[in-house]
Amino acid sequence: MSPPPPQTLQLPDDIVEEILLRPPASSLIPLKSVCRSWRTLISSSKFADQHFRRSILVDPKIVYFSENNTHQRMEVFPLRSLLENTRVEPTTKAGSVIVGKRYFRIIGSCNGLLCLIHVRYDLDITGAILWNPCTGFTSEPTPEISGIFAYGGFGYDHTSNSYKLFMTVKVSKHEEQTRIYTFAPNNLSWKTIESFDFSLLGKESYGILPLPERAPEDNYSDCVELSLLRNSLAVCFEHKVTHWAIWIMKEYGVTQSWTRLALIPCQVLNPKYGLRCSLKPLYIFEDDVLLAFYPFYNIVLCYLNNPDATLVSVIEGSEDVVSSSFRIYRESLLSPCKYNNLS
């Protein structure tokens, strides 16, 4: 007489969900093929929201974009690896994505979604798209607009559960236009801001945020970019030619709360091609090591407790690279498809 078959232990659904909320997002993608119930759970927007809130404290990753004369590529690799190895080759890391023939640039990263700008120089038109590198999903592209991308920003509006793209485009040699696009269902148009007059656009308000005072002899031709360091707005620019000054805004919107975080001697990095550029702060590790992007083509580590120390070049671009950029990226299961324009 043969023994009875062993009984399969069936865990309650809430226990299964609690277990699946713990692994990183990239580890959950293959688990969608285990069974239909797991696929349904992992693919749900409610689960994606809960998982992302839990993963906020997990070390983020970094996205590297580079372009040469033949193609563009994007790569995602762990941020922590930059501290563990001072010479990291991003091409050896998983997550390499060949973007294709259309010119793309990462304009921003938020909640695991990247906002990519594409520019068609032959037609002088610009557009954008949302992409989740972890899941591979994209939103429908925005309607294309006349003009060439100049600068802009990307972020999340929690009041309307939507993402907003702020962009300035050159429509002629002497004219620029500022546009706002909201990634939301059935949103098919751009809003044009005629001028910075502190007006209201529906529920959207905008204005000018004063930056810390600069020395007259500094390089004003270098574009100052806002970044986020330890949940505070940050900027970095020249200070009396000899140093880079990193400032953080301790209280959002309060000009008087700008506080200088560090002064870093410029001579620790030799500018390529004789160009004077500023560091672009990206991230501060818990031991006060600053990760920054230095044009052209370098990621550097700066020890804020010892600013006179030599900055270590962690990633150095190859000679055939025309442009490159880096963004901090937090892996998520959030889907850009819910912000498609089509109903």
Backbone as numpy.savetxt, mean C-alpha at the origin, in Angstrom:
# Nx Ny Nz CAx CAy CAz Cx Cy Cz
-15.57 -62.37 12.59 -16.43 -61.18 12.59 -15.53 -59.94 12.59
-15.72 -59.08 11.60 -14.87 -57.91 11.46 -15.33 -56.80 12.40
-14.39 -55.98 12.91 -14.75 -54.90 13.84 -15.53 -53.81 13.10
-16.38 -53.09 13.80 -17.15 -52.00 13.17 -16.21 -50.89 12.72
-16.58 -50.20 11.66 -15.72 -49.10 11.18 -15.63 -48.00 12.22
-14.49 -47.34 12.32 -14.34 -46.26 13.30 -15.29 -45.11 12.99
-15.81 -44.50 14.01 -16.71 -43.37 13.83 -15.92 -42.07 13.63
-16.39 -41.26 12.71 -15.75 -39.98 12.43 -16.24 -38.92 13.41
-15.29 -38.24 14.02 -15.64 -37.19 14.96 -16.07 -35.95 14.19
-17.28 -35.47 14.43 -17.81 -34.30 13.77 -17.79 -33.12 14.72
-16.92 -32.15 14.42 -16.83 -30.96 15.28 -18.00 -30.02 15.00
-18.48 -29.34 16.02 -19.54 -28.34 15.81 -19.04 -27.24 14.87
-19.98 -26.63 14.15 -19.62 -25.61 13.16 -18.88 -24.43 13.78
-19.30 -24.03 15.00 -18.64 -22.87 15.61 -17.20 -23.17 16.00
-16.92 -24.43 16.34 -15.54 -24.83 16.66 -14.69 -24.83 15.38
-15.28 -25.35 14.30 -14.57 -25.36 13.03 -14.23 -23.93 12.59
-15.20 -23.02 12.74 -14.97 -21.64 12.36 -13.88 -21.01 13.22
-13.88 -21.30 14.52 -12.87 -20.74 15.41 -11.48 -21.23 15.02
-11.37 -22.48 14.61 -10.08 -23.02 14.19 -9.61 -22.36 12.89
-10.53 -22.19 11.94 -10.15 -21.64 10.64 -9.87 -20.14 10.70
-10.27 -19.48 11.76 -9.98 -18.05 11.90 -8.52 -17.80 12.30
-7.80 -18.84 12.67 -6.45 -18.66 13.21 -5.34 -18.67 12.16
-5.37 -19.52 11.11 -4.26 -19.51 10.14 -4.24 -18.22 9.33
-3.08 -17.90 8.73 -3.02 -16.72 7.84 -3.88 -16.93 6.60
-4.25 -15.83 5.97 -5.17 -15.88 4.84 -4.66 -16.76 3.72
-3.36 -16.67 3.41 -2.81 -17.46 2.31 -2.91 -18.96 2.57
-2.90 -19.37 3.85 -3.01 -20.79 4.18 -4.44 -21.29 4.04
-5.40 -20.39 4.06 -6.80 -20.79 3.98 -7.27 -21.02 2.55
-6.60 -20.42 1.59 -7.04 -20.56 0.20 -7.08 -22.03 -0.24
-6.03 -22.84 0.00 -6.09 -24.25 -0.40 -7.17 -25.03 0.36
-7.52 -24.60 1.58 -8.50 -25.33 2.39 -9.92 -25.20 1.85
-10.14 -24.30 0.91 -11.48 -24.16 0.32 -11.88 -25.39 -0.47
-10.88 -26.20 -0.87 -11.17 -27.39 -1.65 -11.41 -28.62 -0.78
-11.31 -28.49 0.56 -11.49 -29.64 1.44 -12.92 -30.17 1.36
-13.88 -29.25 1.49 -15.29 -29.65 1.41 -16.12 -28.41 1.11
-17.38 -28.65 0.75 -18.25 -27.55 0.37 -18.51 -26.59 1.52
-18.69 -27.12 2.72 -18.99 -26.24 3.86 -17.81 -25.33 4.18
-16.57 -25.85 4.08 -15.40 -25.02 4.32 -15.28 -23.94 3.24
-15.56 -24.33 2.01 -15.47 -23.34 0.92 -16.48 -22.21 1.13
-17.70 -22.59 1.52 -18.72 -21.58 1.76 -18.32 -20.65 2.90
-17.79 -21.23 3.98 -17.40 -20.44 5.14 -16.27 -19.49 4.79
-15.19 -20.00 4.21 -14.00 -19.19 3.93 -14.31 -18.13 2.89
-15.27 -18.39 2.00 -15.60 -17.44 0.93 -16.57 -16.36 1.39
-17.14 -16.49 2.58 -18.15 -15.52 3.02 -17.49 -14.21 3.46
-18.18 -13.11 3.20 -17.66 -11.79 3.57 -17.60 -11.63 5.09
-18.55 -12.24 5.82 -18.54 -12.16 7.28 -17.28 -12.81 7.85
-16.94 -13.99 7.32 -15.72 -14.68 7.78 -14.48 -13.85 7.43
-14.46 -13.27 6.22 -13.31 -12.46 5.80 -13.11 -11.28 6.73
-14.21 -10.62 7.13 -14.11 -9.48 8.04 -13.57 -9.92 9.41
-14.12 -11.02 9.95 -13.66 -11.51 11.25 -12.20 -11.91 11.20
-11.79 -12.57 10.13 -10.41 -13.03 10.00 -9.45 -11.85 9.93
-9.84 -10.80 9.17 -8.95 -9.65 9.03 -8.78 -8.92 10.36
-9.87 -8.77 11.13 -9.76 -8.10 12.42 -8.82 -8.84 13.36
-8.80 -10.16 13.27 -7.90 -10.95 14.12 -6.45 -10.88 13.65
-6.26 -10.65 12.37 -4.90 -10.69 11.82 -4.21 -9.34 11.83
-4.84 -8.32 12.42 -4.26 -6.98 12.45 -2.90 -7.00 13.16
-2.78 -7.82 14.21 -1.56 -7.83 15.01 -0.45 -8.68 14.38
-0.77 -9.41 13.32 0.23 -10.23 12.65 1.15 -9.33 11.83
2.44 -9.68 11.79 3.40 -8.89 11.02 2.93 -8.75 9.57
2.93 -7.53 9.03 2.50 -7.34 7.65 3.54 -7.84 6.66
3.19 -7.75 5.40 4.11 -8.10 4.33 4.43 -6.84 3.54
5.27 -6.99 2.56 5.63 -5.85 1.72 5.42 -6.24 0.26
4.88 -5.30 -0.51 4.68 -5.50 -1.94 5.73 -4.69 -2.68
6.39 -5.34 -3.61 7.44 -4.70 -4.39 6.99 -4.64 -5.85
7.01 -3.45 -6.41 6.67 -3.26 -7.82 7.88 -2.73 -8.56
8.17 -3.30 -9.71 9.28 -2.80 -10.52 8.89 -2.85 -11.99
9.52 -1.99 -12.76 9.22 -1.90 -14.19 10.51 -1.69 -14.96
10.65 -2.43 -16.05 11.72 -2.13 -16.99 11.10 -1.91 -18.36
11.89 -1.97 -19.40 11.39 -1.63 -20.73 10.52 -2.71 -21.36
10.46 -3.88 -20.76 9.69 -4.98 -21.37 8.47 -5.39 -20.58
8.50 -5.32 -19.25 7.35 -5.75 -18.47 7.39 -5.17 -17.07
6.30 -5.36 -16.35 6.21 -4.98 -14.94 5.98 -6.23 -14.12
6.39 -6.18 -12.86 6.15 -7.33 -11.98 5.88 -6.85 -10.57
5.07 -7.62 -9.85 4.79 -7.34 -8.45 5.09 -8.60 -7.65
5.67 -8.40 -6.48 6.02 -9.52 -5.63 5.67 -9.20 -4.19
5.22 -10.22 -3.47 4.84 -10.08 -2.07 5.74 -10.99 -1.24
6.34 -10.45 -0.17 7.16 -11.29 0.69 7.11 -10.76 2.12
7.47 -11.60 3.11 7.31 -11.21 4.52 8.19 -10.02 4.90
7.61 -9.12 5.67 8.36 -7.95 6.14 9.47 -8.37 7.10
9.18 -9.36 7.92 10.14 -9.80 8.93 11.42 -10.31 8.29
11.35 -10.81 7.06 12.56 -11.35 6.41 13.60 -10.27 6.17
13.17 -9.01 6.13 14.13 -7.94 5.92 15.05 -7.75 7.12
14.54 -8.06 8.32 15.37 -7.97 9.51 16.26 -9.19 9.66
15.78 -10.32 9.20 16.53 -11.57 9.38 17.68 -11.72 8.40
17.56 -11.05 7.26 18.58 -11.17 6.22 18.73 -9.80 5.56
19.91 -9.22 5.61 20.09 -7.87 5.08 20.20 -7.85 3.56
20.29 -9.00 2.93 20.34 -9.04 1.47 19.23 -9.96 0.98
18.07 -9.42 0.74 16.92 -10.21 0.31 16.67 -9.98 -1.17
16.60 -11.05 -1.92 16.25 -10.95 -3.33 14.77 -11.25 -3.48
13.95 -10.27 -3.79 12.51 -10.51 -3.86 12.11 -11.52 -4.91
12.96 -11.73 -5.93 12.61 -12.69 -6.97 12.59 -14.11 -6.44
13.21 -14.36 -5.30 13.20 -15.70 -4.74 11.98 -15.95 -3.85
11.17 -14.92 -3.62 10.03 -15.05 -2.74 8.79 -15.46 -3.52
7.88 -16.17 -2.84 6.64 -16.58 -3.47 5.75 -15.38 -3.73
4.85 -15.51 -4.67 3.86 -14.47 -4.90 4.19 -13.55 -6.06
5.14 -13.96 -6.91 5.49 -13.12 -8.05 4.32 -13.07 -9.03
3.99 -11.86 -9.49 2.88 -11.66 -10.41 3.36 -10.81 -11.57
3.23 -11.32 -12.76 3.54 -10.53 -13.94 2.28 -9.75 -14.31
2.39 -8.43 -14.32 1.21 -7.60 -14.50 0.75 -7.59 -15.94
1.64 -7.65 -16.91 1.23 -7.65 -18.29 1.67 -6.41 -19.03
1.07 -6.15 -20.16 1.52 -5.07 -21.02 1.03 -3.70 -20.57
-0.05 -3.64 -19.81 -0.55 -2.34 -19.37 0.29 -1.83 -18.21
0.59 -0.57 -18.24 1.43 0.03 -17.20 0.63 0.17 -15.91
1.13 -0.42 -14.82 0.48 -0.33 -13.53 1.41 0.31 -12.50
0.80 0.94 -11.54 1.53 1.49 -10.40 0.68 1.30 -9.16
1.31 0.92 -8.04 0.57 0.78 -6.79 0.36 2.16 -6.21
-0.88 2.59 -6.11 -1.16 3.90 -5.55 -1.45 3.81 -4.06
-1.85 2.61 -3.58 -2.12 2.48 -2.16 -2.44 1.05 -1.79
-2.35 0.76 -0.49 -2.65 -0.56 0.06 -3.50 -0.37 1.30
-4.61 -1.08 1.39 -5.52 -0.93 2.53 -6.33 -2.20 2.71
-6.31 -2.76 3.92 -7.12 -3.93 4.27 -6.89 -5.13 3.35
-5.67 -5.27 2.88 -5.36 -6.41 2.01 -5.68 -6.19 0.55
-6.15 -5.00 0.19 -6.45 -4.67 -1.19 -5.45 -3.64 -1.70
-4.98 -3.85 -2.92 -4.08 -2.88 -3.57 -4.88 -2.11 -4.61
-4.64 -0.82 -4.66 -5.24 0.01 -5.71 -4.17 0.24 -6.77
-4.42 -0.23 -7.98 -3.47 -0.15 -9.07 -3.93 0.88 -10.09
-3.03 1.73 -10.51 -3.29 2.72 -11.54 -2.76 2.19 -12.87
-3.56 2.30 -13.92 -3.03 1.99 -15.24 -3.14 3.22 -16.13
-2.09 3.47 -16.89 -2.00 4.65 -17.73 -1.73 4.21 -19.16
-2.53 4.71 -20.07 -2.32 4.45 -21.50 -1.80 5.74 -22.13
-0.49 5.82 -22.24 0.13 7.05 -22.70 -0.23 7.38 -24.14
-0.50 6.34 -24.94 -0.82 6.61 -26.34 -2.15 7.34 -26.50
-3.05 7.16 -25.52 -4.36 7.80 -25.59 -4.55 8.87 -24.52
-3.55 9.06 -23.65 -3.64 10.04 -22.56 -4.86 9.80 -21.68
-5.05 8.54 -21.26 -6.16 8.21 -20.37 -5.64 7.40 -19.19
-6.35 7.47 -18.08 -5.95 6.82 -16.83 -7.14 6.08 -16.24
-6.88 4.98 -15.57 -7.92 4.23 -14.86 -7.33 3.53 -13.67
-8.16 2.80 -12.93 -7.69 2.12 -11.71 -8.47 0.84 -11.49
-7.94 -0.01 -10.61 -8.56 -1.28 -10.30 -8.14 -1.69 -8.89
-8.98 -2.47 -8.19 -8.62 -3.05 -6.90 -8.22 -4.50 -7.12
-7.17 -4.93 -6.39 -6.67 -6.30 -6.55 -6.28 -6.84 -5.18
-6.71 -8.06 -4.88 -6.28 -8.77 -3.69 -5.22 -9.79 -4.11
-3.94 -9.57 -3.79 -2.89 -10.50 -4.21 -3.04 -11.89 -3.60
-3.68 -11.98 -2.43 -3.81 -13.26 -1.75 -4.81 -14.17 -2.47
-5.96 -13.62 -2.83 -7.00 -14.41 -3.48 -6.93 -14.35 -5.00
-6.29 -13.31 -5.52 -6.22 -13.13 -6.97 -7.42 -12.41 -7.55
-8.41 -12.06 -6.75 -9.60 -11.41 -7.26 -9.36 -9.92 -7.50
-10.08 -9.37 -8.48 -10.01 -7.94 -8.79 -11.41 -7.37 -8.88
-11.49 -6.07 -8.74 -12.74 -5.38 -8.99 -12.86 -5.09 -10.48
-14.04 -4.64 -10.89 -14.15 -4.10 -12.24 -13.32 -2.81 -12.30
-12.66 -2.53 -13.41 -11.87 -1.30 -13.49 -12.77 -0.08 -13.48
-12.21 1.01 -12.99 -12.95 2.26 -13.02 -13.12 2.71 -14.47
-14.12 3.54 -14.75 -14.18 4.16 -16.08 -12.91 4.96 -16.33
-12.39 4.87 -17.54 -11.16 5.60 -17.85 -11.46 7.08 -18.00
-10.50 7.91 -17.58 -10.67 9.36 -17.64 -9.53 9.97 -18.44
-9.78 11.13 -19.00 -8.75 11.83 -19.77 -7.70 12.39 -18.81
-6.45 12.29 -19.20 -5.37 12.84 -18.38 -4.40 11.77 -17.93
-3.19 12.19 -17.61 -2.12 11.30 -17.17 -1.95 11.45 -15.66
-1.88 10.33 -14.96 -1.76 10.33 -13.51 -0.54 11.13 -13.05
-0.75 12.02 -12.06 0.35 12.80 -11.49 0.65 12.32 -10.07
-0.33 12.33 -9.19 -0.17 11.84 -7.82 -1.55 11.59 -7.24
-1.60 10.88 -6.11 -2.89 10.58 -5.50 -2.75 9.72 -4.27
-3.87 9.25 -3.76 -3.88 8.43 -2.56 -5.10 7.53 -2.55
-5.10 6.56 -1.64 -6.13 5.53 -1.59 -6.38 5.16 -0.14
-7.66 5.00 0.23 -7.97 4.64 1.62 -9.38 4.12 1.77
-9.71 3.72 3.00 -11.00 3.11 3.32 -11.86 4.09 4.10
-13.12 4.23 3.71 -14.08 5.08 4.40 -15.02 4.17 5.20
-14.79 4.10 6.53 -15.57 3.18 7.35 -17.02 3.62 7.50
-17.31 4.90 7.28 -18.69 5.38 7.43 -19.61 4.86 6.33
-19.04 4.60 5.16 -19.85 4.10 4.05 -19.41 2.73 3.56
-18.42 2.11 4.27 -17.90 0.81 3.88 -17.50 0.81 2.40
-16.73 1.81 2.03 -16.27 1.93 0.65 -14.82 2.38 0.64
-14.20 2.26 -0.52 -12.81 2.69 -0.70 -12.78 3.89 -1.64
-11.93 4.85 -1.33 -11.88 6.07 -2.12 -10.48 6.27 -2.71
-10.49 6.67 -3.96 -9.26 6.97 -4.69 -9.22 8.45 -5.00
-8.18 9.10 -4.55 -7.97 10.54 -4.81 -6.85 10.64 -5.83
-7.10 11.35 -6.91 -6.11 11.37 -7.98 -6.06 12.75 -8.65
-4.85 13.23 -8.93 -4.65 14.42 -9.75 -4.05 13.99 -11.08
-4.68 14.43 -12.17 -4.21 14.05 -13.51 -3.87 15.31 -14.29
-2.90 15.18 -15.17 -2.53 16.27 -16.08 -3.37 16.13 -17.35
-4.22 17.11 -17.61 -5.07 17.08 -18.79 -4.46 17.88 -19.94
-3.49 18.72 -19.63 -2.73 19.44 -20.64 -1.41 19.85 -20.02
-0.57 20.53 -20.78 0.75 20.89 -20.29 0.68 21.80 -19.07
-0.36 22.66 -19.01 -0.43 23.64 -17.93 -1.68 23.47 -17.08
-2.39 22.33 -17.21 -3.64 22.18 -16.47 -3.71 20.81 -15.79
-4.13 20.82 -14.54 -4.36 19.59 -13.79 -5.79 19.57 -13.28
-6.33 18.37 -13.11 -7.64 18.19 -12.51 -7.53 17.19 -11.37
-8.31 17.42 -10.32 -8.33 16.51 -9.17 -9.64 15.73 -9.17
-9.55 14.41 -9.07 -10.72 13.54 -9.13 -10.79 12.66 -7.89
-12.02 12.31 -7.51 -12.28 11.34 -6.44 -13.16 10.25 -6.99
-12.75 9.00 -6.78 -13.57 7.86 -7.20 -13.88 7.01 -5.97
-15.12 6.60 -5.84 -15.55 5.74 -4.73 -15.82 4.34 -5.25
-15.09 3.36 -4.74 -15.33 1.96 -5.10 -16.52 1.46 -4.29
-17.68 1.41 -4.93 -18.91 0.96 -4.30 -19.79 0.37 -5.39
-20.76 -0.51 -5.04 -21.63 -1.10 -6.06 -22.32 -0.02 -6.89
-22.27 -0.23 -8.22 -22.97 0.62 -9.18 -22.46 2.06 -9.19
-21.25 2.28 -8.71 -20.67 3.62 -8.76 -19.91 3.75 -10.08
-20.41 4.55 -11.00 -19.90 4.55 -12.36 -19.17 5.83 -12.75
-18.98 6.75 -11.84 -18.44 8.03 -12.26 -17.40 8.57 -11.29
-16.59 9.48 -11.79 -15.63 10.21 -11.00 -16.25 11.54 -10.58
-15.84 12.05 -9.42 -16.17 13.41 -9.02 -14.95 14.28 -9.29
-15.20 15.44 -9.85 -14.11 16.37 -10.15 -14.12 17.50 -9.13
-12.96 17.74 -8.51 -12.78 18.87 -7.60 -12.18 20.01 -8.39
-12.91 21.08 -8.53 -12.44 22.20 -9.36 -11.25 22.90 -8.73
-11.30 23.11 -7.40 -10.20 23.78 -6.71 -10.30 23.47 -5.23
-9.21 23.68 -4.52 -9.19 23.45 -3.08 -9.77 24.68 -2.37
-11.10 24.70 -2.24 -11.75 25.84 -1.61 -12.44 25.43 -0.30
-12.05 24.25 0.24 -12.62 23.76 1.49 -14.14 23.59 1.38
-14.61 23.28 0.18 -16.04 23.06 -0.01 -16.43 21.66 0.42
-17.69 21.34 0.30 -18.20 20.01 0.60 -18.67 19.36 -0.69
-18.36 18.08 -0.85 -18.87 17.30 -1.97 -19.79 16.24 -1.38
-21.06 16.58 -1.27 -21.98 15.64 -0.64 -21.57 15.45 0.80
-21.22 14.22 1.17 -20.76 13.91 2.52 -19.24 13.94 2.62
-18.57 14.27 1.52 -17.11 14.28 1.51 -16.61 15.70 1.74
-15.71 15.87 2.67 -15.08 17.17 2.88 -13.60 17.04 2.64
-12.98 18.11 2.20 -11.56 18.06 1.91 -10.95 19.42 2.19
-9.65 19.43 2.35 -8.97 20.68 2.62 -7.47 20.47 2.56
-6.73 21.44 2.96 -5.27 21.41 2.93 -4.75 21.11 4.34
-3.86 20.14 4.43 -3.27 19.77 5.71 -1.86 20.37 5.78
-1.63 21.38 6.62 -0.31 22.01 6.69 0.75 21.02 7.17
1.93 21.08 6.57 3.04 20.21 6.94 3.98 20.98 7.87
4.90 20.27 8.52 5.88 20.96 9.37 6.70 21.97 8.56
7.21 22.96 9.24 7.96 24.03 8.58 9.28 23.50 8.03
9.67 23.99 6.86 10.89 23.53 6.21 11.87 24.69 6.05
13.15 24.32 5.94 14.19 25.32 5.73 14.17 25.80 4.29
14.46 27.10 4.05 14.41 27.65 2.68 15.36 26.96 1.71
16.49 26.44 2.21 17.49 25.85 1.31 17.19 24.39 0.97
16.12 23.84 1.51 15.81 22.43 1.25 15.33 22.21 -0.18
15.32 20.94 -0.60 14.93 20.57 -1.95 13.40 20.49 -2.05
12.78 21.53 -2.52 11.32 21.58 -2.61 10.80 20.87 -3.86
11.69 20.51 -4.76 11.24 19.82 -5.98 10.87 18.37 -5.71
11.37 17.80 -4.62 11.05 16.42 -4.28 9.65 16.37 -3.67
8.81 15.50 -4.22 7.41 15.40 -3.76 7.37 14.74 -2.38
6.74 15.43 -1.42 6.60 14.90 -0.06 5.37 14.00 -0.01
5.54 12.76 0.43 4.44 11.81 0.50 4.07 11.55 1.95
2.75 11.49 2.20 2.27 11.08 3.51 2.38 9.58 3.65
2.73 9.12 4.84 2.75 7.69 5.13 2.16 7.47 6.51
2.08 6.24 6.93 1.50 5.89 8.23 2.55 5.14 9.04
2.94 5.69 10.19 3.88 5.04 11.08 3.24 4.93 12.46
3.05 3.70 12.91 2.46 3.45 14.23 1.15 4.22 14.40
0.30 4.10 13.37 -1.04 4.70 13.38 -1.03 6.22 13.43
0.07 6.85 13.03 0.14 8.30 12.94 0.61 8.69 11.54
0.07 9.81 11.03 0.54 10.34 9.76 2.01 10.73 9.90
2.78 10.50 8.84 4.21 10.79 8.88 4.66 11.36 7.54
5.68 12.22 7.59 6.32 12.74 6.38 7.82 12.76 6.61
8.56 12.81 5.51 10.01 12.89 5.61 10.51 13.81 4.49
11.36 14.77 4.83 11.95 15.64 3.83 13.30 16.15 4.32
13.98 16.88 3.44 15.29 17.42 3.80 15.19 18.38 4.98
16.27 18.42 5.75 16.38 19.38 6.84 17.74 20.07 6.72
17.71 21.32 6.27 18.93 22.11 6.08 19.95 21.39 5.22
19.45 20.67 4.21 20.25 20.00 3.18 21.02 18.80 3.72
21.50 18.85 4.93 22.42 17.83 5.46 21.72 16.61 6.06
20.43 16.72 6.39 19.74 15.62 7.08 18.36 15.38 6.45
17.82 14.20 6.76 16.40 13.93 6.53 15.69 14.06 7.87
14.59 14.74 7.86 13.78 14.88 9.07 12.50 14.06 8.91
12.24 13.20 9.88 11.01 12.40 9.89 10.08 12.99 10.94
8.86 13.34 10.52 7.88 13.95 11.41 6.65 13.06 11.50
6.02 13.02 12.66 4.76 12.32 12.83 3.73 13.28 13.42
2.49 13.11 13.04 1.41 13.92 13.57 0.74 13.12 14.69
1.02 13.50 15.93 0.54 12.72 17.07 -0.97 12.79 17.26
-1.56 13.92 16.87 -3.01 14.07 16.97 -3.54 14.44 15.59
-4.33 13.56 15.01 -4.75 13.73 13.62 -5.48 15.06 13.42
-5.06 15.79 12.40 -5.70 17.04 12.04 -5.21 18.25 12.80
-4.37 18.06 13.80 -3.87 19.17 14.63 -2.45 19.51 14.17
-2.31 20.64 13.49 -1.02 21.02 12.93 0.05 21.13 14.01
-0.33 21.64 15.19 0.64 21.83 16.27 1.18 20.52 16.83
0.54 19.40 16.48 0.99 18.12 17.04 2.09 17.46 16.21
2.52 18.12 15.10 3.65 17.56 14.34 4.87 17.50 15.26
5.47 16.32 15.37 6.63 16.10 16.24 7.73 15.43 15.45
8.95 15.95 15.56 10.07 15.34 14.84 10.49 14.05 15.52
10.43 12.98 14.74 10.77 11.65 15.27 12.26 11.38 15.21
12.90 11.81 14.12 14.33 11.50 13.96 14.96 12.44 12.94
16.27 12.67 13.09 17.10 13.35 12.10 18.15 12.37 11.63
18.20 12.13 10.33 19.11 11.13 9.78 20.07 11.82 8.83
21.38 11.67 9.04 22.36 12.33 8.15 22.23 11.84 6.71
22.26 12.76 5.76 22.11 12.40 4.36 23.32 11.65 3.82
24.49 11.89 4.38 25.70 11.30 3.81 25.79 9.79 3.99
24.90 9.21 4.80 24.98 7.76 5.00 24.52 7.00 3.77
23.84 7.69 2.86 23.47 7.08 1.58 23.92 8.00 0.46
24.61 7.46 -0.50 25.05 8.26 -1.65 23.94 8.29 -2.69
23.41 9.46 -3.04 22.33 9.54 -4.02 22.78 8.99 -5.37
21.92 8.19 -6.00 22.24 7.68 -7.33 22.04 8.79 -8.35
22.94 8.81 -9.33 22.87 9.76 -10.43 22.94 11.21 -9.95
23.40 11.44 -8.72 23.53 12.79 -8.21 22.22 13.45 -7.82
21.12 12.69 -7.79 19.83 13.26 -7.47 19.63 13.35 -5.96
19.02 14.44 -5.51 18.69 14.61 -4.09 17.26 14.17 -3.87
17.08 13.13 -3.10 15.74 12.60 -2.84 15.57 12.38 -1.35
14.33 12.28 -0.93 14.04 12.02 0.48 13.71 10.56 0.71
13.95 10.13 1.93 13.48 8.81 2.33 11.96 8.80 2.35
11.36 7.66 2.02 9.93 7.48 2.10 9.64 6.46 3.21
9.27 6.92 4.41 9.05 5.97 5.52 7.94 4.98 5.20
8.17 3.72 5.57 7.19 2.67 5.32 6.68 2.02 6.60
7.61 1.73 7.54 7.22 0.93 8.69 8.27 1.06 9.78
7.84 1.02 11.05 8.77 1.00 12.18 8.55 -0.29 12.97
9.61 -1.09 13.08 9.55 -2.31 13.89 9.54 -1.95 15.37
9.17 -2.93 16.19 9.01 -2.67 17.63 10.32 -2.27 18.30
11.47 -2.61 17.70 12.76 -2.24 18.27 13.31 -0.95 17.64
12.40 -0.10 17.15 12.74 1.22 16.60 13.68 1.16 15.41
13.47 0.17 14.57 14.17 0.10 13.29 13.20 0.58 12.22
13.60 1.62 11.52 12.76 2.21 10.48 13.04 1.54 9.14
11.98 1.11 8.48 12.07 0.60 7.11 11.62 1.71 6.18
12.44 2.06 5.20 12.13 3.18 4.31 12.52 2.84 2.88
11.87 3.54 1.95 12.19 3.41 0.53 13.03 4.62 0.13
14.16 4.37 -0.50 15.03 5.46 -0.93 15.15 5.44 -2.45
14.59 6.44 -3.12 14.75 6.48 -4.58 16.23 6.65 -4.91
16.78 5.95 -5.86 16.02 5.04 -6.68 16.40 3.60 -6.33
15.40 2.76 -6.20 15.51 1.31 -6.19 16.01 0.70 -4.88
15.99 1.39 -3.78 16.53 0.80 -2.55 15.50 0.75 -1.43
15.51 -0.34 -0.68 14.86 -0.40 0.63 15.99 -0.36 1.65
15.85 0.48 2.67 16.93 0.62 3.65 16.36 0.45 5.06
17.24 0.08 5.98 16.93 0.00 7.39 17.70 1.09 8.13
17.00 1.82 8.98 17.64 2.88 9.74 17.36 2.66 11.22
18.39 2.66 12.02 18.25 2.43 13.46 18.05 3.78 14.16
16.80 4.04 14.55 16.45 5.35 15.09 17.16 5.65 16.40
17.52 4.63 17.14 18.25 4.85 18.40 19.70 5.26 18.15
20.16 5.05 16.93 21.52 5.44 16.57 21.50 5.98 15.14
20.97 7.19 14.92 20.78 7.69 13.56 22.07 7.92 12.79
23.21 7.97 13.47 24.48 8.15 12.77 25.01 6.84 12.17
24.35 5.74 12.51 24.80 4.45 11.99 24.51 4.36 10.49
25.31 3.56 9.80 25.13 3.38 8.36 23.80 2.69 8.09
23.05 3.21 7.13 21.81 2.57 6.72 22.15 1.35 5.88
21.48 0.25 6.14 21.76 -0.99 5.43 20.83 -1.11 4.24
21.40 -1.24 3.06 20.59 -1.44 1.87 20.11 -2.88 1.83
18.82 -3.08 1.92 18.26 -4.43 1.99 17.89 -4.95 0.61
17.26 -4.11 -0.19 16.91 -4.48 -1.56 17.46 -3.41 -2.49
18.16 -3.84 -3.49 18.74 -2.89 -4.44 18.29 -3.26 -5.84
17.68 -2.32 -6.54 17.15 -2.59 -7.87 18.25 -2.79 -8.89
17.94 -3.52 -9.95 18.90 -3.75 -11.02 18.98 -2.53 -11.93
20.00 -2.49 -12.74 20.24 -1.31 -13.58 19.16 -1.11 -14.64
18.48 -2.20 -15.06 17.49 -2.04 -16.12 16.12 -1.63 -15.59
16.00 -1.46 -14.27 14.73 -1.04 -13.70 14.52 0.45 -13.94
13.36 0.78 -14.54 13.03 2.17 -14.81 12.44 2.83 -13.58
11.56 2.12 -12.88 10.95 2.65 -11.66 10.60 1.50 -10.75
10.49 1.80 -9.47 10.11 0.78 -8.51 9.46 1.45 -7.31
8.64 0.70 -6.60 7.99 1.23 -5.41 7.69 0.08 -4.47
7.46 0.44 -3.20 7.17 -0.55 -2.17 5.96 -0.08 -1.37
5.13 -1.02 -0.95 3.98 -0.71 -0.10 3.86 -1.77 0.99
3.46 -1.33 2.18 3.16 -2.27 3.25 1.81 -2.90 2.96
1.72 -4.21 3.16 0.53 -4.96 2.76 0.16 -5.94 3.85
-1.12 -5.91 4.25 -1.63 -6.87 5.23 -2.53 -7.86 4.51
-2.13 -9.11 4.56 -2.83 -10.17 3.86 -4.27 -10.31 4.38
-5.22 -10.50 3.47 -6.61 -10.67 3.88 -7.38 -11.47 2.85
-8.61 -11.88 3.25 -9.52 -12.58 2.35 -10.59 -11.64 1.80
-10.51 -10.35 2.15 -11.53 -9.39 1.71 -11.57 -9.35 0.19
-12.78 -9.33 -0.34 -12.95 -9.44 -1.79 -13.19 -8.08 -2.43
-12.41 -7.73 -3.43 -12.69 -6.48 -4.16 -13.89 -6.62 -5.09
-14.36 -7.86 -5.29 -15.48 -8.08 -6.21 -16.75 -7.40 -5.73
-16.92 -7.23 -4.42 -18.14 -6.59 -3.91 -18.21 -5.12 -4.28
-17.07 -4.57 -4.75 -17.04 -3.16 -5.14 -17.07 -3.02 -6.66
-17.50 -4.09 -7.33 -17.61 -4.02 -8.78 -18.63 -2.95 -9.19
-18.40 -2.36 -10.33 -19.33 -1.35 -10.82 -20.61 -1.96 -11.35
-20.50 -3.19 -11.86 -21.65 -3.81 -12.49 -22.56 -4.43 -11.45
-23.86 -4.31 -11.65 -24.83 -4.89 -10.71 -24.95 -6.38 -10.97
